[in-house]
Amino acid sequence: MKRLVIAVRLGLYLGASWLIVGALANGLFPHALTLVIALAVYTTLPLAVYARWRGWPFYPKAAFRLLVVRPFWYTQLVLPFVSVAATVGVLIGAVFGQPLAGGRITAGIVLLVVGTVLVAGYLGTRRLVVREVDASIPGLPQEFDGLAIAQVSDLHVGPHTSRRFLERVVRTIRDLSPDVIAVTGDLVDDRPEDVDAYAAALGALDAPLGVFMIPGNHDVYAGWDSVEHRLRKDVPARLLLNEAHVLRRGDAALVLAGTGDPAGGRRGQSRVAPDVERTLAGAPNGVTVVALAHNPALWPALAKHGVALTLSGHTHWGQLALPSLGWSLASPFLEHAMGAYRNENSLLYVSPGTGYWGIPFRLGAFPEVTLVRLRRAPAALEVGRARRARCAA
């Protein structure tokens, strides 16, 4: 019954919105109404198919995602703005006896503005940024002072992902010469088969102390059992799933721990559900711990257990941010949405991510490769405060 109510409401919204657009377009140019009807069918049918099978009943390859899924997303994003603007314009125009002209003018203005923003957001997804940050960690062994961790997150790789962009990501990471590479979740977009694309693009990454990856919510949604099997089989990087790995330099040790993701349910509900106690069980007492946790909501529990630094992603910074104001589209909804946080001697850095989800759109939250340097310090003073942010070649 609930699904039926949602379907009816969605149908009424779509019907009303397209009716408004069709009424304004009719007579604007030859076959305008036919074009609107065709666009409405083309961008609504995928939603019906997806809802009917609760996912695509086939593997959506690059052409389908680019020519069907992406137009769907763009159209459904623009539609409410245009229909609302048109309605307001009709009401204003009616005051002057020109309701149709008023609707067309306001709809046209809004369409131009939204279109410009979308184009800018698309270009933003190609602006790969390198951000260098310091993490001041008390008790850090001298041998690990200056350790460089290259973090990438939320790549959402699929067959539609730009290979040229992924090559830039790989080249940028290699140019940074990090000691450790950490991929903090959402490796793939939405299907287990996407691991093939991920492996082809990033499988050759290496670093002196290792390449590590953890699951994110989209890796879980894609079907974790299959995703995990493919990752362990096809990607040489080490998957940390509620476990810790000890890094060594001489006689000194540093623990790198990776959690599961809340999308897997509560502790014990699935193998991929986060289990902080199990994650840290393999960490020797007194050894500094750096945790990889896709969802920053896990940070308070990790901090409570003495984790010195947590690297997260997940939020994308809403893919729309004003960093100078400390605001992102994710900020109203999440306690830890972007950048740096400190709780006594525990630090958190939330990456804006390196890929995108949905449509290629990023403004102010540009795709990032983060170079985190661990610094020995008497107290946890800062993390994520950029020493330098620059565009990658």
ZIRAPE-V241036 format. One record per pair of residues at least 12 apart in sequence whose C-alpha atoms are under 8 Angstrom apart, sorted by sequence separation. I is the first residue (numbers start at 1). J is the second residue. D is the distance in Angstrom with one decimal. If there is no record, write none. Layout:
i=I j=J d=D
i=I j=J d=D
//
This chain:
i=90 j=102 d=5.1
i=91 j=103 d=7.8
i=244 j=256 d=5.7
i=245 j=257 d=6.1
i=260 j=272 d=4.8
i=261 j=273 d=5.4
i=262 j=274 d=5.9
i=317 j=329 d=6.5
i=318 j=330 d=4.5
i=326 j=338 d=7.7
i=338 j=350 d=5.2
i=339 j=351 d=6.5
i=354 j=366 d=7.8
i=355 j=367 d=6.0
i=372 j=384 d=7.9
i=89 j=102 d=4.5
i=90 j=103 d=4.3
i=244 j=257 d=4.0
i=260 j=273 d=5.1
i=261 j=274 d=5.1
i=317 j=330 d=5.6
i=318 j=331 d=7.8
i=337 j=350 d=6.9
i=338 j=351 d=6.7
i=339 j=352 d=7.9
i=352 j=365 d=6.0
i=354 j=367 d=4.2
i=22 j=36 d=6.0
i=89 j=103 d=4.0
i=243 j=257 d=5.8
i=244 j=258 d=6.3
i=260 j=274 d=4.0
i=316 j=330 d=7.8
i=317 j=331 d=7.6
i=336 j=350 d=7.6
i=338 j=352 d=6.8
i=352 j=366 d=7.1
i=353 j=367 d=5.7
i=354 j=368 d=4.9
i=21 j=36 d=7.5
i=22 j=37 d=7.4
i=88 j=103 d=7.0
i=89 j=104 d=7.3
i=242 j=257 d=7.4
i=243 j=258 d=5.8
i=259 j=274 d=5.6
i=260 j=275 d=6.8
i=315 j=330 d=6.4
i=352 j=367 d=6.6
i=353 j=368 d=5.9
i=354 j=369 d=6.6
i=86 j=102 d=7.6
i=87 j=103 d=6.3
i=89 j=105 d=7.1
i=242 j=258 d=5.5
i=243 j=259 d=6.8
i=259 j=275 d=6.8
i=291 j=307 d=6.8
i=296 j=312 d=5.5
i=352 j=368 d=6.6
i=353 j=369 d=7.9
i=86 j=103 d=4.3
i=89 j=106 d=5.3
i=240 j=257 d=6.9
i=241 j=258 d=5.7
i=242 j=259 d=4.3
i=259 j=276 d=6.8
i=289 j=306 d=7.8
i=290 j=307 d=6.3
i=291 j=308 d=8.0
i=293 j=310 d=6.7
i=294 j=311 d=7.6
i=295 j=312 d=6.0
i=296 j=313 d=7.0
i=351 j=368 d=7.4
i=18 j=36 d=7.8
i=85 j=103 d=7.3
i=86 j=104 d=6.5
i=88 j=106 d=7.7
i=89 j=107 d=7.4
i=240 j=258 d=4.8
i=241 j=259 d=5.5
i=242 j=260 d=5.5
i=289 j=307 d=5.1
i=290 j=308 d=6.0
i=291 j=309 d=6.2
i=292 j=310 d=5.8
i=293 j=311 d=6.2
i=294 j=312 d=4.7
i=295 j=313 d=6.3
i=296 j=314 d=7.5
i=86 j=105 d=7.9
i=240 j=259 d=6.9
i=241 j=260 d=5.5
i=288 j=307 d=7.2
i=289 j=308 d=5.6
i=290 j=309 d=4.8
i=291 j=310 d=4.6
i=292 j=311 d=5.1
i=293 j=312 d=5.2
i=294 j=313 d=5.2
i=295 j=314 d=5.5
i=351 j=370 d=7.5
i=86 j=106 d=5.8
i=259 j=279 d=6.1
i=288 j=308 d=6.4
i=289 j=309 d=6.9
i=290 j=310 d=5.8
i=291 j=311 d=6.3
i=292 j=312 d=6.2
i=293 j=313 d=7.8
i=294 j=314 d=5.8
i=295 j=315 d=7.8
i=317 j=337 d=6.1
i=85 j=106 d=5.7
i=86 j=107 d=4.8
i=258 j=279 d=6.7
i=290 j=311 d=7.7
i=317 j=338 d=5.5
i=18 j=40 d=6.8
i=46 j=68 d=7.5
i=85 j=107 d=5.3
i=257 j=279 d=6.4
i=315 j=337 d=6.0
i=46 j=69 d=7.4
i=150 j=173 d=6.8
i=257 j=280 d=6.8
i=315 j=338 d=7.3
i=83 j=107 d=7.1
i=213 j=237 d=6.8
i=43 j=68 d=7.5
i=82 j=107 d=5.1
i=85 j=110 d=6.8
i=181 j=206 d=7.5
i=212 j=237 d=5.5
i=213 j=238 d=6.2
i=214 j=239 d=5.8
i=276 j=301 d=7.2
i=42 j=68 d=7.9
i=46 j=72 d=7.4
i=82 j=108 d=7.8
i=150 j=176 d=7.8
i=181 j=207 d=6.4
i=211 j=237 d=5.0
i=212 j=238 d=4.8
i=213 j=239 d=5.0
i=214 j=240 d=5.4
i=215 j=241 d=7.4
i=276 j=302 d=6.7
i=180 j=207 d=5.5
i=210 j=237 d=7.4
i=211 j=238 d=6.2
i=212 j=239 d=5.9
i=213 j=240 d=6.1
i=214 j=241 d=6.3
i=43 j=71 d=6.7
i=44 j=72 d=7.2
i=82 j=110 d=6.2
i=150 j=178 d=5.8
i=179 j=207 d=5.6
i=180 j=208 d=6.7
i=183 j=211 d=7.9
i=185 j=213 d=6.7
i=187 j=215 d=7.4
i=190 j=218 d=6.1
i=210 j=238 d=7.7
i=212 j=240 d=6.8
i=255 j=283 d=6.3
i=43 j=72 d=4.7
i=81 j=110 d=7.0
i=82 j=111 d=6.2
i=149 j=178 d=5.6
i=150 j=179 d=7.9
i=152 j=181 d=8.0
i=178 j=207 d=6.5
i=179 j=208 d=5.4
i=180 j=209 d=5.4
i=181 j=210 d=6.6
i=182 j=211 d=6.0
i=183 j=212 d=6.2
i=184 j=213 d=5.9
i=185 j=214 d=5.1
i=186 j=215 d=6.3
i=187 j=216 d=7.3
i=189 j=218 d=6.3
i=190 j=219 d=7.0
i=42 j=72 d=7.8
i=81 j=111 d=7.8
i=148 j=178 d=5.0
i=149 j=179 d=6.0
i=150 j=180 d=6.3
i=151 j=181 d=6.0
i=152 j=182 d=6.4
i=153 j=183 d=5.4
i=154 j=184 d=7.1
i=156 j=186 d=5.6
i=157 j=187 d=6.1
i=158 j=188 d=6.2
i=177 j=207 d=7.6
i=178 j=208 d=7.9
i=179 j=209 d=5.6
i=180 j=210 d=5.4
i=181 j=211 d=4.7
i=182 j=212 d=5.0
i=183 j=213 d=4.6
i=184 j=214 d=5.5
i=185 j=215 d=4.6
i=186 j=216 d=4.4
i=188 j=218 d=6.9
i=189 j=219 d=7.3
i=192 j=222 d=5.8
i=242 j=272 d=7.8
i=147 j=178 d=7.9
i=148 j=179 d=5.3
i=149 j=180 d=4.7
i=150 j=181 d=4.8
i=151 j=182 d=4.8
i=152 j=183 d=5.0
i=153 j=184 d=4.8
i=154 j=185 d=5.9
i=155 j=186 d=6.2
i=156 j=187 d=5.2
i=157 j=188 d=4.5
i=158 j=189 d=5.7
i=174 j=205 d=8.0
i=179 j=210 d=7.5
i=180 j=211 d=6.0
i=181 j=212 d=6.2
i=182 j=213 d=5.8
i=183 j=214 d=6.6
i=184 j=215 d=7.2
i=185 j=216 d=4.0
i=186 j=217 d=6.4
i=187 j=218 d=7.8
i=188 j=219 d=6.0
i=190 j=221 d=6.6
i=191 j=222 d=4.5
i=192 j=223 d=6.5
i=203 j=234 d=7.7
i=206 j=237 d=7.9
i=241 j=272 d=6.9
i=43 j=75 d=6.9
i=147 j=179 d=6.4
i=148 j=180 d=6.5
i=149 j=181 d=5.6
i=150 j=182 d=6.1
i=151 j=183 d=5.9
i=152 j=184 d=6.5
i=153 j=185 d=5.8
i=154 j=186 d=4.6
i=155 j=187 d=5.3
i=156 j=188 d=4.3
i=157 j=189 d=5.4
i=158 j=190 d=7.9
i=170 j=202 d=6.7
i=180 j=212 d=7.8
i=184 j=216 d=7.3
i=185 j=217 d=7.5
i=186 j=218 d=5.3
i=187 j=219 d=6.6
i=190 j=222 d=4.6
i=191 j=223 d=7.1
i=192 j=224 d=7.8
i=195 j=227 d=6.9
i=199 j=231 d=7.9
i=203 j=235 d=5.2
i=204 j=236 d=7.6
i=205 j=237 d=7.9
i=242 j=274 d=6.6
i=255 j=287 d=6.7
i=257 j=289 d=7.0
i=259 j=291 d=7.6
i=261 j=293 d=7.5
i=43 j=76 d=7.7
i=78 j=111 d=7.4
i=149 j=182 d=6.9
i=151 j=184 d=7.1
i=153 j=186 d=6.8
i=154 j=187 d=6.0
i=155 j=188 d=6.8
i=156 j=189 d=4.1
i=186 j=219 d=5.5
i=189 j=222 d=7.5
i=203 j=236 d=6.3
i=242 j=275 d=6.0
i=254 j=287 d=6.1
i=255 j=288 d=6.2
i=256 j=289 d=6.0
i=257 j=290 d=6.3
i=258 j=291 d=5.7
i=259 j=292 d=6.4
i=260 j=293 d=7.3
i=261 j=294 d=6.7
i=262 j=295 d=7.4
i=319 j=352 d=7.5
i=347 j=380 d=7.1
i=153 j=187 d=7.4
i=155 j=189 d=7.9
i=156 j=190 d=7.8
i=167 j=201 d=7.0
i=185 j=219 d=7.4
i=188 j=222 d=8.0
i=192 j=226 d=5.8
i=193 j=227 d=7.9
i=196 j=230 d=8.0
i=203 j=237 d=7.3
i=242 j=276 d=7.0
i=253 j=287 d=6.6
i=254 j=288 d=5.5
i=255 j=289 d=4.7
i=256 j=290 d=5.0
i=257 j=291 d=4.6
i=258 j=292 d=4.7
i=259 j=293 d=5.4
i=261 j=295 d=6.8
i=317 j=351 d=7.8
i=345 j=379 d=6.6
i=346 j=380 d=6.8
i=349 j=383 d=6.6
i=159 j=194 d=6.7
i=166 j=201 d=6.4
i=170 j=205 d=7.1
i=192 j=227 d=4.8
i=195 j=230 d=6.5
i=199 j=234 d=6.3
i=243 j=278 d=6.6
i=244 j=279 d=5.9
i=253 j=288 d=7.8
i=254 j=289 d=6.3
i=255 j=290 d=6.1
i=256 j=291 d=5.8
i=257 j=292 d=6.1
i=258 j=293 d=6.2
i=259 j=294 d=7.8
i=315 j=350 d=7.8
i=316 j=351 d=7.1
i=317 j=352 d=5.1
i=345 j=380 d=4.9
i=347 j=382 d=7.5
i=348 j=383 d=6.9
i=349 j=384 d=5.6
i=78 j=114 d=7.0
i=158 j=194 d=4.9
i=166 j=202 d=7.7
i=191 j=227 d=7.9
i=195 j=231 d=6.6
i=199 j=235 d=5.5
i=242 j=278 d=6.0
i=243 j=279 d=4.2
i=244 j=280 d=6.1
i=254 j=290 d=7.7
i=256 j=292 d=7.5
i=310 j=346 d=7.9
i=312 j=348 d=7.5
i=315 j=351 d=7.9
i=316 j=352 d=4.3
i=344 j=380 d=7.1
i=347 j=383 d=6.3
i=348 j=384 d=7.9
i=157 j=194 d=6.6
i=158 j=195 d=7.6
i=242 j=279 d=4.1
i=243 j=280 d=6.6
i=244 j=281 d=7.6
i=245 j=282 d=7.5
i=246 j=283 d=7.3
i=308 j=345 d=6.5
i=309 j=346 d=5.9
i=310 j=347 d=6.2
i=311 j=348 d=6.0
i=312 j=349 d=6.2
i=313 j=350 d=5.1
i=314 j=351 d=7.9
i=315 j=352 d=6.7
i=316 j=353 d=5.4
i=319 j=356 d=7.6
i=157 j=195 d=7.7
i=159 j=197 d=5.8
i=163 j=201 d=7.2
i=192 j=230 d=7.5
i=196 j=234 d=7.7
i=209 j=247 d=7.0
i=241 j=279 d=7.6
i=242 j=280 d=7.8
i=243 j=281 d=7.6
i=244 j=282 d=5.5
i=245 j=283 d=7.6
i=297 j=335 d=7.9
i=308 j=346 d=4.7
i=309 j=347 d=4.6
i=310 j=348 d=4.8
i=311 j=349 d=5.2
i=312 j=350 d=4.8
i=313 j=351 d=4.8
i=314 j=352 d=7.8
i=315 j=353 d=7.9
i=342 j=380 d=7.7
i=126 j=165 d=7.1
i=158 j=197 d=5.8
i=243 j=282 d=6.8
i=244 j=283 d=6.2
i=297 j=336 d=7.2
i=307 j=346 d=6.2
i=308 j=347 d=6.0
i=309 j=348 d=5.7
i=310 j=349 d=6.4
i=311 j=350 d=6.3
i=312 j=351 d=6.2
i=313 j=352 d=6.3
i=314 j=353 d=7.3
i=157 j=197 d=6.6
i=158 j=198 d=7.1
i=296 j=336 d=6.4
i=303 j=343 d=7.5
i=306 j=346 d=7.0
i=309 j=349 d=7.9
i=311 j=351 d=7.6
i=313 j=353 d=6.0
i=316 j=356 d=7.5
i=342 j=382 d=7.2
i=128 j=169 d=7.7
i=157 j=198 d=5.7
i=220 j=261 d=7.9
i=296 j=337 d=7.9
i=323 j=364 d=6.7
i=342 j=383 d=7.7
i=221 j=263 d=7.6
i=319 j=361 d=6.6
i=320 j=362 d=5.8
i=321 j=363 d=6.3
i=322 j=364 d=5.7
i=323 j=365 d=7.8
i=340 j=382 d=7.7
i=341 j=383 d=7.1
i=220 j=263 d=6.5
i=303 j=346 d=5.5
i=319 j=362 d=4.6
i=320 j=363 d=4.8
i=321 j=364 d=4.6
i=322 j=365 d=7.9
i=340 j=383 d=5.7
i=341 j=384 d=8.0
i=214 j=258 d=6.0
i=215 j=259 d=7.8
i=216 j=260 d=7.6
i=217 j=261 d=6.1
i=220 j=264 d=6.5
i=303 j=347 d=7.8
i=319 j=363 d=6.2
i=320 j=364 d=5.7
i=321 j=365 d=5.4
i=340 j=384 d=4.8
i=213 j=258 d=7.7
i=214 j=259 d=6.8
i=215 j=260 d=6.1
i=216 j=261 d=5.8
i=217 j=262 d=7.2
i=319 j=364 d=7.4
i=320 j=365 d=5.6
i=339 j=384 d=5.9
i=340 j=385 d=6.7
i=214 j=260 d=7.1
i=215 j=261 d=6.4
i=217 j=263 d=5.1
i=319 j=365 d=5.3
i=339 j=385 d=7.8
i=216 j=263 d=7.8
i=217 j=264 d=7.6
i=318 j=365 d=7.6
i=319 j=366 d=7.5
i=224 j=272 d=7.5
i=317 j=365 d=6.0
i=299 j=348 d=7.1
i=316 j=365 d=7.2
i=220 j=272 d=7.7
i=296 j=348 d=7.9
i=296 j=350 d=6.9
i=215 j=272 d=7.7
i=21 j=82 d=7.8
i=17 j=79 d=7.0
i=21 j=83 d=6.4
i=154 j=216 d=7.9
i=156 j=218 d=7.9
i=17 j=80 d=7.0
i=20 j=83 d=6.2
i=18 j=83 d=7.7
i=21 j=86 d=7.7
i=17 j=83 d=5.4
i=20 j=86 d=7.3
i=20 j=87 d=7.5
i=24 j=100 d=6.6
i=217 j=294 d=8.0
i=214 j=292 d=7.1
i=216 j=294 d=5.5
i=24 j=103 d=6.9
i=25 j=104 d=8.0
i=214 j=293 d=7.4
i=215 j=294 d=7.0
i=216 j=295 d=7.4
i=24 j=104 d=6.1
i=214 j=294 d=7.3
i=66 j=160 d=6.7
i=65 j=160 d=6.5
i=62 j=158 d=7.7
i=62 j=159 d=4.9
i=63 j=160 d=7.4
i=217 j=314 d=8.0
i=61 j=159 d=6.1
i=62 j=160 d=4.4
i=216 j=314 d=7.4
i=61 j=160 d=7.2
i=144 j=249 d=7.4
i=143 j=249 d=6.3
i=143 j=250 d=7.7
i=144 j=252 d=7.9
i=184 j=292 d=6.1
i=185 j=293 d=7.9
i=186 j=294 d=7.9
i=143 j=252 d=6.5
i=184 j=293 d=6.6
i=185 j=294 d=5.3
i=144 j=254 d=7.7
i=182 j=292 d=7.7
i=184 j=294 d=5.3
i=141 j=252 d=6.4
i=141 j=253 d=7.6
i=141 j=254 d=8.0
i=184 j=311 d=7.3
i=184 j=312 d=6.2
i=185 j=313 d=7.3
i=186 j=314 d=7.6
i=184 j=313 d=6.4
i=185 j=314 d=7.6
i=59 j=191 d=7.7
i=59 j=193 d=7.8
i=140 j=288 d=6.3
i=139 j=288 d=7.1
i=153 j=312 d=7.8
i=154 j=313 d=6.7
i=151 j=311 d=8.0
i=153 j=313 d=5.8
i=154 j=314 d=6.5
i=153 j=314 d=7.7
i=154 j=316 d=7.5
i=189 j=357 d=7.5
i=137 j=308 d=6.6
i=137 j=309 d=7.8
i=135 j=309 d=7.6
i=178 j=371 d=7.6
i=176 j=371 d=7.7
i=173 j=369 d=7.3
i=172 j=369 d=7.8
i=153 j=351 d=7.0
i=155 j=353 d=6.8
i=157 j=355 d=7.6
i=152 j=351 d=7.9
i=153 j=352 d=7.8
i=154 j=353 d=4.9
i=155 j=354 d=5.3
i=156 j=355 d=6.0
i=153 j=353 d=4.6
i=154 j=354 d=5.8
i=155 j=355 d=4.1
i=156 j=356 d=6.5
i=169 j=369 d=7.5
i=152 j=353 d=6.4
i=153 j=354 d=5.5
i=154 j=355 d=5.6
i=155 j=356 d=6.6
i=156 j=357 d=6.6
i=152 j=354 d=5.9
i=153 j=355 d=7.5
i=154 j=356 d=7.0
i=138 j=345 d=7.5
i=137 j=345 d=7.6
i=135 j=347 d=7.6
i=152 j=368 d=7.0
i=152 j=369 d=5.4
i=151 j=369 d=5.9
i=152 j=370 d=6.6
i=150 j=369 d=6.7
i=151 j=370 d=5.0
i=150 j=370 d=5.6
i=151 j=371 d=6.4
i=172 j=392 d=6.6
i=149 j=370 d=7.9
i=150 j=371 d=4.6
i=151 j=372 d=7.4
i=172 j=393 d=7.6
i=149 j=371 d=5.6
i=150 j=372 d=6.3
i=148 j=371 d=6.4
i=149 j=372 d=5.1
i=148 j=372 d=5.7
i=149 j=373 d=6.3
i=168 j=392 d=7.9
i=148 j=373 d=4.6
i=168 j=393 d=7.4
i=128 j=354 d=7.7
i=147 j=373 d=5.4
i=148 j=374 d=6.7
i=146 j=373 d=5.4
i=147 j=374 d=5.3
i=146 j=374 d=5.2
i=147 j=375 d=7.7
i=145 j=374 d=5.8
i=146 j=375 d=5.6
i=125 j=355 d=7.4
i=144 j=374 d=7.2
i=145 j=375 d=5.1
i=146 j=376 d=7.9
i=125 j=356 d=7.4
i=145 j=376 d=5.4
i=142 j=376 d=6.9
i=125 j=360 d=6.1
i=140 j=375 d=7.4
i=141 j=376 d=7.2
i=125 j=361 d=5.9
i=140 j=376 d=5.2
i=124 j=361 d=6.6
i=125 j=362 d=5.3
i=129 j=366 d=6.6
i=131 j=368 d=6.9
i=133 j=370 d=7.4
i=135 j=372 d=6.9
i=137 j=374 d=6.8
i=139 j=376 d=6.8
i=140 j=377 d=7.5
i=122 j=360 d=5.2
i=123 j=361 d=7.7
i=124 j=362 d=5.0
i=128 j=366 d=6.5
i=129 j=367 d=6.1
i=130 j=368 d=5.7
i=131 j=369 d=6.4
i=132 j=370 d=6.0
i=133 j=371 d=6.3
i=134 j=372 d=5.8
i=135 j=373 d=6.1
i=136 j=374 d=6.3
i=137 j=375 d=5.9
i=138 j=376 d=6.0
i=139 j=377 d=7.2
i=121 j=360 d=7.0
i=122 j=361 d=4.7
i=123 j=362 d=7.8
i=124 j=363 d=5.7
i=127 j=366 d=6.3
i=128 j=367 d=5.1
i=129 j=368 d=4.7
i=130 j=369 d=5.0
i=131 j=370 d=4.9
i=132 j=371 d=4.8
i=133 j=372 d=5.0
i=134 j=373 d=5.0
i=135 j=374 d=5.0
i=136 j=375 d=4.7
i=137 j=376 d=5.4
i=138 j=377 d=4.9
i=139 j=378 d=7.3
i=121 j=361 d=4.1
i=122 j=362 d=6.6
i=124 j=364 d=8.0
i=127 j=367 d=6.6
i=128 j=368 d=5.8
i=129 j=369 d=6.3
i=130 j=370 d=5.8
i=131 j=371 d=6.1
i=132 j=372 d=6.1
i=133 j=373 d=6.3
i=134 j=374 d=6.1
i=135 j=375 d=5.7
i=136 j=376 d=5.9
i=137 j=377 d=5.4
i=138 j=378 d=4.9
i=120 j=361 d=7.8
i=121 j=362 d=4.6
i=125 j=366 d=6.3
i=126 j=367 d=7.6
i=128 j=369 d=7.5
i=130 j=371 d=7.2
i=132 j=373 d=7.7
i=134 j=375 d=6.6
i=136 j=377 d=5.4
i=137 j=378 d=7.4
i=138 j=379 d=4.9
i=121 j=363 d=5.3
i=124 j=366 d=6.0
i=125 j=367 d=6.2
i=137 j=379 d=6.4
i=138 j=380 d=6.0
i=118 j=361 d=6.7
i=120 j=363 d=7.3
i=124 j=367 d=7.9
i=136 j=379 d=6.9
i=137 j=380 d=5.2
i=136 j=380 d=5.1
i=137 j=381 d=7.8
i=135 j=380 d=7.6
i=136 j=381 d=5.7
i=135 j=381 d=7.8
i=136 j=382 d=5.8
i=135 j=382 d=5.9
i=136 j=383 d=6.6
i=134 j=382 d=7.1
i=135 j=383 d=4.3
i=134 j=383 d=5.5
i=135 j=384 d=6.9
i=133 j=383 d=6.5
i=134 j=384 d=6.3
i=133 j=384 d=5.0
i=134 j=385 d=6.9
i=133 j=385 d=5.7
i=134 j=386 d=7.5
i=133 j=386 d=4.8
i=134 j=387 d=7.4
i=132 j=386 d=5.6
i=133 j=387 d=5.7
i=131 j=386 d=6.3
i=132 j=387 d=5.7
i=133 j=388 d=7.4
i=131 j=387 d=7.6
i=132 j=388 d=5.3
i=131 j=388 d=5.7
i=132 j=389 d=6.3
i=130 j=388 d=7.9
i=131 j=389 d=4.2
i=130 j=389 d=5.5
i=131 j=390 d=6.6
i=129 j=389 d=6.5
i=130 j=390 d=5.3
i=129 j=390 d=5.4
i=130 j=391 d=6.0
i=129 j=391 d=4.3
i=130 j=392 d=6.1
i=128 j=391 d=5.7
i=129 j=392 d=5.5
i=127 j=391 d=6.6
i=128 j=392 d=5.5
i=127 j=392 d=7.6
i=128 j=393 d=8.0
i=73 j=358 d=6.9
i=74 j=359 d=7.1
i=73 j=359 d=6.5
i=70 j=358 d=7.7
i=70 j=359 d=6.4
//
